[in-house]
Amino acid sequence: MNASQILSFMIQAKTSEQIKWAAIPALYAVTLAQIAPKLTEEELFSMIAIGSVLYDHSSKEIVAQAATDQLLQSLMHPAAPDTP
Protein backbone atom coordinates (compact mmCIF):
# COMPACT_ATOMS: atom_id res chain seq x y z
CA MET A 1 0.00 0.00 0.00
CA ASN A 2 1.44 3.37 -0.94
CA ALA A 3 1.18 6.73 0.85
CA SER A 4 -1.62 7.96 -1.41
CA GLN A 5 -3.75 4.90 -0.65
CA ILE A 6 -3.09 5.22 3.08
CA LEU A 7 -4.04 8.91 3.01
CA SER A 8 -7.20 8.05 1.11
CA PHE A 9 -8.15 5.51 3.79
CA MET A 10 -7.41 8.08 6.50
CA ILE A 11 -9.68 10.62 4.82
CA GLN A 12 -12.48 8.10 4.32
CA ALA A 13 -12.31 6.62 7.80
CA LYS A 14 -14.94 8.21 9.97
CA THR A 15 -15.30 7.70 13.67
CA SER A 16 -18.57 8.19 15.46
CA GLU A 17 -16.85 9.39 18.60
CA GLN A 18 -15.42 12.83 19.11
CA ILE A 19 -11.77 12.64 20.08
CA LYS A 20 -10.28 15.65 21.82
CA TRP A 21 -7.01 17.06 20.52
CA ALA A 22 -5.35 16.29 23.85
CA ALA A 23 -6.03 12.55 23.41
CA ILE A 24 -4.64 12.18 19.89
CA PRO A 25 -0.91 12.11 20.79
CA ALA A 26 -1.64 9.51 23.50
CA LEU A 27 -3.60 7.35 21.04
CA TYR A 28 -0.73 7.64 18.59
CA ALA A 29 1.80 6.64 21.26
CA VAL A 30 -0.25 3.60 22.28
CA THR A 31 -0.55 2.45 18.66
CA LEU A 32 3.12 3.10 18.00
CA ALA A 33 4.10 1.12 21.09
CA GLN A 34 2.13 -1.85 19.74
CA ILE A 35 4.03 -1.89 16.45
CA ALA A 36 7.41 -0.68 17.75
CA PRO A 37 8.88 -4.20 18.05
CA LYS A 38 8.35 -4.67 14.31
CA LEU A 39 10.16 -1.45 13.36
CA THR A 40 13.83 -0.75 12.91
CA GLU A 41 15.34 1.86 15.18
CA GLU A 42 15.38 4.34 12.28
CA GLU A 43 11.70 3.69 11.49
CA LEU A 44 10.75 4.03 15.14
CA PHE A 45 12.57 7.35 15.54
CA SER A 46 10.94 8.58 12.33
CA MET A 47 7.52 7.74 13.75
CA ILE A 48 8.44 9.37 17.07
CA ALA A 49 9.40 12.55 15.17
CA ILE A 50 5.97 12.56 13.56
CA GLY A 51 4.42 12.06 16.99
CA SER A 52 6.41 15.02 18.26
CA VAL A 53 4.97 17.26 15.53
CA LEU A 54 1.51 15.92 16.29
CA TYR A 55 1.99 16.62 20.02
CA ASP A 56 3.24 20.15 19.31
CA HIS A 57 0.28 20.92 17.05
CA SER A 58 -2.12 19.40 19.56
CA SER A 59 -0.70 21.55 22.37
CA LYS A 60 -1.05 24.71 20.29
CA GLU A 61 -4.61 23.77 19.34
CA ILE A 62 -5.53 23.27 23.00
CA VAL A 63 -4.13 26.69 23.95
CA ALA A 64 -5.94 28.34 21.02
CA GLN A 65 -9.20 26.63 21.95
CA ALA A 66 -8.89 27.79 25.57
CA ALA A 67 -8.29 31.37 24.40
CA THR A 68 -11.28 31.15 22.06
CA ASP A 69 -13.49 29.79 24.83
CA GLN A 70 -12.39 32.60 27.15
CA LEU A 71 -13.09 35.24 24.50
CA LEU A 72 -16.54 33.78 23.78
CA GLN A 73 -17.35 33.75 27.49
CA SER A 74 -16.31 37.39 27.86
CA LEU A 75 -18.46 38.36 24.87
CA MET A 76 -21.48 36.38 26.05
CA HIS A 77 -21.18 37.42 29.70
CA PRO A 78 -19.47 40.81 29.83
CA ALA A 79 -18.36 42.02 33.24
CA ALA A 80 -20.39 44.83 34.75
CA PRO A 81 -18.63 48.18 34.40
CA ASP A 82 -17.11 49.65 37.55
CA THR A 83 -19.16 52.54 38.90
CA PRO A 84 -17.77 55.19 41.23
DSSP file (Angstrom, degrees, kcal/mol; ACC not computed):
  #  RESIDUE AA STRUCTURE BP1 BP2  ACC     N-H-->O    O-->H-N    N-H-->O    O-->H-N    TCO  KAPPA ALPHA  PHI   PSI    X-CA   Y-CA   Z-CA
    1    1 A M              0   0    0      0, 0.0     2,-0.1     0, 0.0     0, 0.0   0.000 360.0 360.0 360.0 132.3    0.0    0.0    0.0
    2    2 A N     >  -     0   0    0      1,-0.1     4,-2.3     4,-0.0     5,-0.2  -0.409 360.0 -99.1 -95.3 174.9    1.4    3.4   -0.9
    3    3 A A  H  > S+     0   0    0      1,-0.2     4,-2.8     2,-0.2     5,-0.2   0.862 121.1  54.5 -61.6 -38.3    1.2    6.7    0.8
    4    4 A S  H  > S+     0   0    0      2,-0.2     4,-2.2     1,-0.2    -1,-0.2   0.907 109.7  46.9 -63.4 -42.2   -1.6    8.0   -1.4
    5    5 A Q  H  > S+     0   0    0      2,-0.2     4,-2.3     1,-0.2    -2,-0.2   0.908 112.6  49.8 -65.8 -41.8   -3.7    4.9   -0.7
    6    6 A I  H  X S+     0   0    0     -4,-2.3     4,-2.4     2,-0.2    -2,-0.2   0.937 111.1  49.0 -62.9 -45.9   -3.1    5.2    3.1
    7    7 A L  H  X S+     0   0    0     -4,-2.8     4,-2.4     1,-0.2    -1,-0.2   0.898 109.1  53.5 -60.7 -40.1   -4.0    8.9    3.0
    8    8 A S  H  X S+     0   0    0     -4,-2.2     4,-2.2     1,-0.2    -1,-0.2   0.915 109.5  47.7 -60.2 -44.0   -7.2    8.0    1.1
    9    9 A F  H  X S+     0   0    0     -4,-2.3     4,-2.2     1,-0.2    -1,-0.2   0.892 110.5  52.6 -63.1 -39.3   -8.2    5.5    3.8
   10   10 A M  H  < S+     0   0    0     -4,-2.4    -2,-0.2     1,-0.2    -1,-0.2   0.903 111.1  46.5 -63.3 -40.8   -7.4    8.1    6.5
   11   11 A I  H  < S+     0   0    0     -4,-2.4    -1,-0.2     1,-0.2    -2,-0.2   0.887 115.9  45.1 -68.2 -39.4   -9.7   10.6    4.8
   12   12 A Q  H  < S+     0   0    0     -4,-2.2     2,-0.3    -5,-0.2    -2,-0.2   0.775  89.8  97.6 -77.1 -26.8  -12.5    8.1    4.3
   13   13 A A     <  -     0   0    0     -4,-2.2     2,-0.4    -5,-0.2    -4,-0.0  -0.478  56.0-172.4 -68.9 123.7  -12.3    6.6    7.8
   14   14 A K        -     0   0    0     -2,-0.3     2,-0.4     2,-0.0    -2,-0.1  -0.945  10.1-155.9-118.2 137.9  -14.9    8.2   10.0
   15   15 A T        -     0   0    0     -2,-0.4     4,-0.1     2,-0.1    -2,-0.0  -0.913  12.7-147.5-112.1 142.8  -15.3    7.7   13.7
   16   16 A S  S    S+     0   0    0     -2,-0.4     2,-0.3     2,-0.1    -1,-0.1   0.662  78.8  78.0 -81.1 -15.8  -18.6    8.2   15.5
   17   17 A E  S    S-     0   0    0     -3,-0.0     2,-0.5     1,-0.0    -2,-0.1  -0.733  81.8-124.3 -98.0 145.2  -16.9    9.4   18.6
   18   18 A Q        -     0   0    0     -2,-0.3     2,-0.5     0, 0.0    -2,-0.1  -0.741  25.0-159.4 -83.3 125.2  -15.4   12.8   19.1
   19   19 A I        -     0   0    0     -2,-0.5     2,-0.1    -4,-0.1     5,-0.1  -0.932  14.2-130.6-109.6 124.6  -11.8   12.6   20.1
   20   20 A K    >>  -     0   0    0     -2,-0.5     3,-1.5     1,-0.1     4,-0.9  -0.396  19.7-118.0 -72.3 149.0  -10.3   15.6   21.8
   21   21 A W  G >4 S+     0   0    0      1,-0.3     3,-0.8     2,-0.2    -1,-0.1   0.858 113.3  61.5 -53.4 -38.1   -7.0   17.1   20.5
   22   22 A A  G 34 S+     0   0    0      1,-0.2     4,-0.5     2,-0.2    -1,-0.3   0.780 103.4  50.4 -62.9 -26.3   -5.3   16.3   23.9
   23   23 A A  G <> S+     0   0    0     -3,-1.5     4,-2.4     1,-0.2    -1,-0.2   0.691  90.9  78.0 -85.7 -20.0   -6.0   12.6   23.4
   24   24 A I  H <X S+     0   0    0     -4,-0.9     4,-2.5    -3,-0.8     5,-0.2   0.917  92.2  48.4 -63.4 -47.0   -4.6   12.2   19.9
   25   25 A P  H  > S+     0   0    0      0, 0.0     4,-2.5     0, 0.0    -1,-0.2   0.894 113.0  50.1 -60.5 -35.9   -0.9   12.1   20.8
   26   26 A A  H  > S+     0   0    0     -4,-0.5     4,-2.4     2,-0.2    -2,-0.2   0.912 110.4  49.1 -67.0 -41.7   -1.6    9.5   23.5
   27   27 A L  H  X S+     0   0    0     -4,-2.4     4,-2.2     2,-0.2    -1,-0.2   0.900 111.9  49.8 -62.5 -40.3   -3.6    7.4   21.0
   28   28 A Y  H  X S+     0   0    0     -4,-2.5     4,-2.9    -5,-0.2    -2,-0.2   0.927 110.3  49.9 -62.6 -45.7   -0.7    7.6   18.6
   29   29 A A  H  X S+     0   0    0     -4,-2.5     4,-2.5     2,-0.2    -2,-0.2   0.898 110.2  50.1 -62.4 -41.0    1.8    6.6   21.3
   30   30 A V  H  X S+     0   0    0     -4,-2.4     4,-1.4     2,-0.2    -1,-0.2   0.931 113.9  44.9 -62.7 -45.9   -0.3    3.6   22.3
   31   31 A T  H  X S+     0   0    0     -4,-2.2     4,-1.3     1,-0.2    -2,-0.2   0.907 113.2  50.4 -65.2 -42.1   -0.6    2.5   18.7
   32   32 A L  H  X S+     0   0    0     -4,-2.9     4,-1.7     1,-0.2     3,-0.2   0.890 106.6  55.1 -63.9 -39.1    3.1    3.1   18.0
   33   33 A A  H  < S+     0   0    0     -4,-2.5    -1,-0.2     1,-0.2    -2,-0.2   0.857 104.7  55.2 -61.8 -34.0    4.1    1.1   21.1
   34   34 A Q  H  < S+     0   0    0     -4,-1.4    -1,-0.2     1,-0.2    -2,-0.2   0.849 118.2  32.4 -68.6 -33.5    2.1   -1.8   19.7
   35   35 A I  H >< S+     0   0    0     -4,-1.3     3,-1.9    -3,-0.2     4,-0.5   0.549  91.6  97.2-100.0  -7.6    4.0   -1.9   16.4
   36   36 A A  G >< S+     0   0    0     -4,-1.7     3,-1.7     1,-0.3    -1,-0.1   0.841  76.6  60.1 -52.4 -41.0    7.4   -0.7   17.8
   37   37 A P  G 3  S+     0   0    0      0, 0.0    -1,-0.3     0, 0.0    -2,-0.1   0.764 104.2  52.0 -61.1 -21.5    8.9   -4.2   18.1
   38   38 A K  G <  S+     0   0    0     -3,-1.9     2,-0.3    -4,-0.1    -2,-0.2   0.537  98.8  83.3 -89.4  -7.2    8.4   -4.7   14.3
   39   39 A L  S <  S-     0   0    0     -3,-1.7     2,-0.1    -4,-0.5     0, 0.0  -0.651  78.5-119.5 -99.6 152.1   10.2   -1.4   13.4
   40   40 A T     >  -     0   0    0     -2,-0.3     4,-2.7     1,-0.1     5,-0.2  -0.375  37.3-104.3 -74.1 167.4   13.8   -0.8   12.9
   41   41 A E  H  > S+     0   0    0      1,-0.2     4,-2.6     2,-0.2     5,-0.2   0.908 123.7  51.1 -60.5 -41.2   15.3    1.9   15.2
   42   42 A E  H  > S+     0   0    0      2,-0.2     4,-1.9     1,-0.2    -1,-0.2   0.917 111.2  47.3 -62.9 -44.1   15.4    4.3   12.3
   43   43 A E  H  > S+     0   0    0      2,-0.2     4,-2.3     1,-0.2    -2,-0.2   0.908 112.0  50.7 -63.8 -41.8   11.7    3.7   11.5
   44   44 A L  H  X S+     0   0    0     -4,-2.7     4,-2.4     1,-0.2    -2,-0.2   0.935 110.7  47.4 -63.1 -46.5   10.8    4.0   15.1
   45   45 A F  H  X S+     0   0    0     -4,-2.6     4,-2.1     1,-0.2    -1,-0.2   0.835 110.1  54.3 -66.4 -30.7   12.6    7.4   15.5
   46   46 A S  H  X S+     0   0    0     -4,-1.9     4,-1.7    -5,-0.2    -1,-0.2   0.921 110.6  45.6 -64.5 -44.0   10.9    8.6   12.3
   47   47 A M  H  X S+     0   0    0     -4,-2.3     4,-2.2     1,-0.2    -2,-0.2   0.868 110.7  53.5 -67.4 -36.5    7.5    7.7   13.7
   48   48 A I  H  X S+     0   0    0     -4,-2.4     4,-2.2     2,-0.2    -1,-0.2   0.891 105.9  53.9 -64.8 -38.9    8.4    9.4   17.1
   49   49 A A  H  X S+     0   0    0     -4,-2.1     4,-1.9     2,-0.2    -2,-0.2   0.900 108.7  48.6 -61.6 -40.3    9.4   12.5   15.2
   50   50 A I  H  X S+     0   0    0     -4,-1.7     4,-2.4     1,-0.2    -1,-0.2   0.909 110.0  52.0 -64.5 -41.6    6.0   12.6   13.6
   51   51 A G  H  X S+     0   0    0     -4,-2.2     4,-2.8     1,-0.2    -2,-0.2   0.858 105.9  55.2 -61.7 -35.6    4.4   12.1   17.0
   52   52 A S  H  X S+     0   0    0     -4,-2.2     4,-2.5     2,-0.2    -1,-0.2   0.911 108.8  46.5 -64.2 -42.9    6.4   15.0   18.3
   53   53 A V  H  X S+     0   0    0     -4,-1.9     4,-2.6     2,-0.2     5,-0.2   0.916 113.0  50.3 -64.2 -42.7    5.0   17.3   15.5
   54   54 A L  H  X S+     0   0    0     -4,-2.4     4,-2.6     2,-0.2    -2,-0.2   0.916 111.3  48.3 -60.6 -44.4    1.5   15.9   16.3
   55   55 A Y  H  X S+     0   0    0     -4,-2.8     4,-2.7     2,-0.2    -2,-0.2   0.919 111.6  49.9 -62.4 -44.4    2.0   16.6   20.0
   56   56 A D  H  X S+     0   0    0     -4,-2.5     4,-2.1     2,-0.2    -2,-0.2   0.931 113.3  45.4 -61.1 -46.3    3.2   20.2   19.3
   57   57 A H  H  X S+     0   0    0     -4,-2.6     4,-2.4     1,-0.2    -1,-0.2   0.904 112.4  52.0 -63.8 -41.5    0.3   20.9   17.0
   58   58 A S  H  X S+     0   0    0     -4,-2.6     4,-2.2    -5,-0.2    -2,-0.2   0.914 108.7  50.3 -60.9 -44.2   -2.1   19.4   19.6
   59   59 A S  H  X S+     0   0    0     -4,-2.7     4,-2.1     1,-0.2    -1,-0.2   0.913 111.6  47.6 -61.8 -43.6   -0.7   21.5   22.4
   60   60 A K  H  X S+     0   0    0     -4,-2.1     4,-2.5     1,-0.2    -1,-0.2   0.884 110.7  52.2 -65.1 -38.5   -1.1   24.7   20.3
   61   61 A E  H  X S+     0   0    0     -4,-2.4     4,-2.5     2,-0.2    -2,-0.2   0.891 108.3  51.0 -64.8 -39.5   -4.6   23.8   19.3
   62   62 A I  H  X S+     0   0    0     -4,-2.2     4,-2.2     2,-0.2    -2,-0.2   0.920 111.5  47.1 -64.6 -44.3   -5.5   23.3   23.0
   63   63 A V  H  X S+     0   0    0     -4,-2.1     4,-2.3     2,-0.2    -2,-0.2   0.922 113.3  48.8 -63.0 -44.7   -4.1   26.7   23.9
   64   64 A A  H  X S+     0   0    0     -4,-2.5     4,-2.4     1,-0.2    -2,-0.2   0.891 110.8  50.4 -63.1 -39.8   -5.9   28.3   21.0
   65   65 A Q  H  X S+     0   0    0     -4,-2.5     4,-2.8     2,-0.2    -1,-0.2   0.898 109.4  50.7 -66.3 -39.5   -9.2   26.6   22.0
   66   66 A A  H  X S+     0   0    0     -4,-2.2     4,-2.3     2,-0.2    -2,-0.2   0.912 111.4  48.3 -63.7 -42.3   -8.9   27.8   25.6
   67   67 A A  H  X S+     0   0    0     -4,-2.3     4,-2.4     2,-0.2    -2,-0.2   0.902 112.3  49.2 -64.4 -40.9   -8.3   31.4   24.4
   68   68 A T  H  X S+     0   0    0     -4,-2.4     4,-2.7     2,-0.2    -2,-0.2   0.926 110.8  49.8 -63.7 -45.2  -11.3   31.2   22.1
   69   69 A D  H  X S+     0   0    0     -4,-2.8     4,-2.4     1,-0.2    -2,-0.2   0.908 111.3  49.4 -59.5 -42.7  -13.5   29.8   24.8
   70   70 A Q  H  X S+     0   0    0     -4,-2.3     4,-2.2     2,-0.2    -1,-0.2   0.911 111.6  48.6 -64.6 -42.6  -12.4   32.6   27.2
   71   71 A L  H  X S+     0   0    0     -4,-2.4     4,-2.0     2,-0.2    -2,-0.2   0.924 111.3  49.7 -63.1 -44.7  -13.1   35.2   24.5
   72   72 A L  H  X S+     0   0    0     -4,-2.7     4,-2.5     1,-0.2     5,-0.2   0.906 110.6  50.6 -61.1 -41.5  -16.5   33.8   23.8
   73   73 A Q  H  X S+     0   0    0     -4,-2.4     4,-2.4     1,-0.2    -1,-0.2   0.911 109.9  49.6 -63.1 -41.9  -17.4   33.8   27.5
   74   74 A S  H  < S+     0   0    0     -4,-2.2    -1,-0.2     1,-0.2    -2,-0.2   0.848 113.7  46.4 -67.8 -32.2  -16.3   37.4   27.9
   75   75 A L  H  < S+     0   0    0     -4,-2.0    -2,-0.2    -5,-0.2    -1,-0.2   0.867 117.3  42.4 -74.7 -36.9  -18.5   38.4   24.9
   76   76 A M  H  < S+     0   0    0     -4,-2.5    -2,-0.2     1,-0.2    -3,-0.2   0.800 129.2  27.2 -79.5 -29.5  -21.5   36.4   26.0
   77   77 A H  S  < S-     0   0    0     -4,-2.4    -1,-0.2    -5,-0.2    -2,-0.1  -0.603  81.9-169.1-133.7  70.4  -21.2   37.4   29.7
   78   78 A P        -     0   0    0      0, 0.0     2,-0.1     0, 0.0    -3,-0.1  -0.299  29.1-107.2 -65.3 147.4  -19.5   40.8   29.8
   79   79 A A        -     0   0    0     -5,-0.1     3,-0.1     1,-0.1    -5,-0.0  -0.434  38.5-101.9 -70.8 145.8  -18.4   42.0   33.2
   80   80 A A        -     0   0    0     -2,-0.1    -1,-0.1     1,-0.1     3,-0.1  -0.462  43.5-106.6 -67.9 139.0  -20.4   44.8   34.8
   81   81 A P        -     0   0    0      0, 0.0     2,-0.3     0, 0.0    -1,-0.1  -0.355  35.1-105.5 -67.8 148.5  -18.6   48.2   34.4
   82   82 A D        -     0   0    0     -3,-0.1    -3,-0.0     2,-0.0     0, 0.0  -0.555  36.3-159.0 -72.7 134.2  -17.1   49.6   37.5
   83   83 A T              0   0    0     -2,-0.3    -3,-0.0     1,-0.1    -1,-0.0  -0.946 360.0 360.0-117.5 138.7  -19.2   52.5   38.9
   84   84 A P              0   0    0      0, 0.0    -1,-0.1     0, 0.0    -2,-0.0   0.493 360.0 360.0 -74.0 360.0  -17.8   55.2   41.2
